[in-house]
């Protein structure tokens, strides 16, 4: 999985790996939230959670923040939009 535009990947990777104390703590809520939301797109939610983690822990000067689009690029296949900002839908 690649997350572009979030940061250098270190904070996103930290969340996804869940091997640091703050990464593991952030992931504790994931199963509960998924369980409370039947039909949730788990991949999109995982990516959004990783980016939210990066926004929380990045230095203010990093420029990380704001709305995001989430898409999946398959090998030789079409683009699959998992989440699209309202302004991009138009």
Secondary structure, DSSP 4 states (H G I P E B T S, - for coil): ----SSSSSHHHHHHHHT-SHHHHHHHHHHHHHHHHSTT--HHHHHHHHHHHHHHHHS-GGG---S---EEEE-TTS-EEEEE--HHHH-
